[in-house]
């Protein structure tokens, strides 16, 4: 459905042509008046402060006898961006609507992903690159008491951390002492425990 009208609405984003969700909705209203429904269903996950929205676009044929259905999903986590501090649900719904329209091929020029999705993916990649330095892996393992308590043994703990970074002797010693200190607080009845 990439027509001249749509191409004129496209903006450049990260080197690609992108049509904003508001323009996709406007296109529906102008070209499918009375022949479409755009429905939203949502769910909130309080532990993650996350909204998940499923949008369903139903487009009826010219005789209004049959319809086709297209879905779009999106999720947003509260407080992750300035907009999501107050409007995470609305932001997720807009993205889901855009994806449902894209599933119907309305104004898909070079990608289905929304601008917000592209930005989130880039920001996640940057943060993961930063967060997986040797020091941060070591510090997270050292500070994560729940993770330590879930390990079956001291060696299991060291093995799991070693999967993410190469430990030197000093780091391994520090982690082993940390494990022993935490497990010592609990005095578990385990075969490897010695009083």
C-alpha positions in Angstrom: 0.0 0.0 0.0 2.9 2.3 -0.5 1.4 5.0 -2.7 2.4 8.5 -3.5 0.3 9.9 -0.6 2.2 7.7 1.8 5.6 8.3 0.4 5.0 12.1 0.8 4.3 11.5 4.5 7.5 9.6 5.1 10.2 11.1 7.2 13.9 10.1 7.4 14.8 8.2 10.5 18.1 6.5 11.0 18.7 6.6 7.2 15.3 4.9 6.4 11.9 6.2 5.3 9.4 6.0 8.1 5.7 6.8 8.3 4.4 7.9 11.7 1.6 6.0 13.4 -0.7 9.1 13.3 -0.3 9.1 9.5 -1.1 5.4 9.2 -4.3 5.9 11.3 -5.3 8.9 9.2 -4.8 6.9 6.0 -7.2 4.2 7.4 -9.8 6.8 8.2 -9.6 8.4 4.8 -9.4 5.2 2.7 -11.4 2.7 4.7 -14.1 4.9 6.3 -16.7 2.6 8.0 -14.8 -0.5 6.9 -12.2 -1.0 9.7 -12.0 -1.4 13.5 -8.9 -0.9 15.5 -9.2 -2.6 18.9 -6.8 -2.7 21.8 -6.4 -5.3 24.6 -3.8 -4.7 27.3 -2.3 -6.3 30.3 -0.2 -4.9 33.2 2.6 -6.7 34.9 3.2 -4.9 38.2 6.4 -6.7 39.1 8.1 -5.4 35.9 6.0 -2.2 35.8 5.3 -3.2 32.2 2.3 -2.7 29.9 1.7 -5.1 27.0 -0.8 -4.1 24.3 -2.2 -6.2 21.5 -3.9 -4.2 18.8 -6.2 -5.8 16.3 -7.0 -4.2 13.0 -10.1 -5.6 11.2 -10.6 -4.5 7.6 -13.9 -5.4 5.9 -14.2 -5.8 2.1 -16.1 -3.3 0.0 -19.4 -5.2 0.5 -18.9 -5.5 4.2 -19.3 -9.2 4.0 -15.9 -10.5 5.2 -13.0 -9.0 7.0 -9.3 -9.6 7.4 -7.6 -9.3 10.8 -4.1 -8.0 11.5 -2.4 -7.9 14.9 0.3 -5.8 16.4 2.0 -6.2 19.8 4.0 -3.7 21.9 5.3 -3.4 25.4 6.6 -0.4 27.4 8.1 -0.3 30.9 7.2 2.6 33.2 9.9 5.1 34.1 12.3 4.0 31.3 11.9 7.1 29.3 10.6 10.6 30.0 7.3 9.8 28.1 6.9 6.4 29.9 7.0 8.1 33.3 3.3 9.2 32.7 2.2 7.5 29.5 3.7 4.0 29.2 0.3 2.5 28.3 -0.5 5.1 25.7 2.9 4.7 24.2 2.6 0.9 24.0 -0.9 1.3 22.4 0.4 3.6 19.7 3.2 1.3 18.9 0.8 -1.7 18.7 -1.5 0.2 16.4 1.4 1.1 14.1 2.4 -2.6 14.0 -1.1 -3.7 13.2 -1.3 -1.2 10.4 2.1 -2.4 9.2 0.9 -6.0 9.3 -1.8 -4.9 6.8 1.1 -3.3 4.9 -0.1 0.3 5.4 2.8 2.6 4.8 5.5 0.0 5.3 8.4 1.5 3.3 11.5 0.0 4.7 10.6 -1.5 8.2 7.7 -2.5 10.4 9.6 -1.4 13.5 8.4 1.9 15.1 10.8 4.7 15.8 10.5 4.0 19.5 11.3 0.3 18.9 14.4 1.2 16.9 15.6 3.6 19.6 14.9 1.1 22.4 16.9 -1.6 20.6 19.8 0.7 20.1 19.7 1.9 23.7 19.6 -1.8 25.0 22.5 -2.7 22.8 24.5 0.3 24.2 23.6 -0.5 27.8 24.4 -4.2 27.4 27.8 -3.3 25.9 28.5 -1.1 28.9 27.1 -3.5 31.4 29.1 -6.5 30.3 32.5 -5.2 31.2 34.6 -7.6 33.3 34.2 -5.3 36.3 30.4 -5.1 36.1 30.0 -8.8 35.8 32.2 -9.4 38.8 30.4 -6.7 40.8 26.9 -8.0 39.9 27.9 -11.5 40.9 29.5 -10.3 44.1 26.5 -8.2 45.1 23.6 -10.4 44.0 22.9 -12.3 47.2 19.8 -14.1 45.8 21.9 -15.4 42.9 24.6 -16.6 45.3 22.0 -18.3 47.6 20.5 -20.2 44.6 23.9 -21.7 43.6 24.2 -25.3 44.8 27.8 -25.0 45.9 30.7 -22.7 46.0 32.1 -24.3 42.8 28.7 -24.0 41.1 28.8 -20.3 41.9 32.3 -19.9 40.5 31.4 -21.9 37.4 28.3 -19.8 36.6 30.3 -16.5 37.0 33.1 -18.0 34.8 30.6 -18.5 32.0 30.4 -14.7 31.7 34.0 -13.7 32.4 37.5 -15.0 33.0 38.3 -14.8 36.7 41.8 -14.2 37.9 43.0 -15.8 41.2 42.2 -12.7 43.3 38.7 -12.4 41.9 38.0 -16.1 42.4 39.2 -15.9 46.0 37.0 -12.8 46.6 33.9 -14.6 45.2 34.6 -17.8 47.2 34.9 -15.7 50.4 31.7 -13.9 49.5 29.9 -17.2 48.9 31.2 -18.6 52.2 30.2 -15.5 54.2 26.6 -15.5 52.8 26.1 -19.2 53.2 27.6 -19.0 56.7 24.9 -16.6 57.7 22.3 -19.3 56.9 24.1 -22.4 58.3 22.4 -24.7 55.8 22.3 -28.4 56.4 24.2 -29.3 53.2 26.8 -32.0 52.7 29.5 -29.6 51.7 29.0 -27.5 54.8 31.6 -27.9 57.6 31.2 -26.4 61.1 
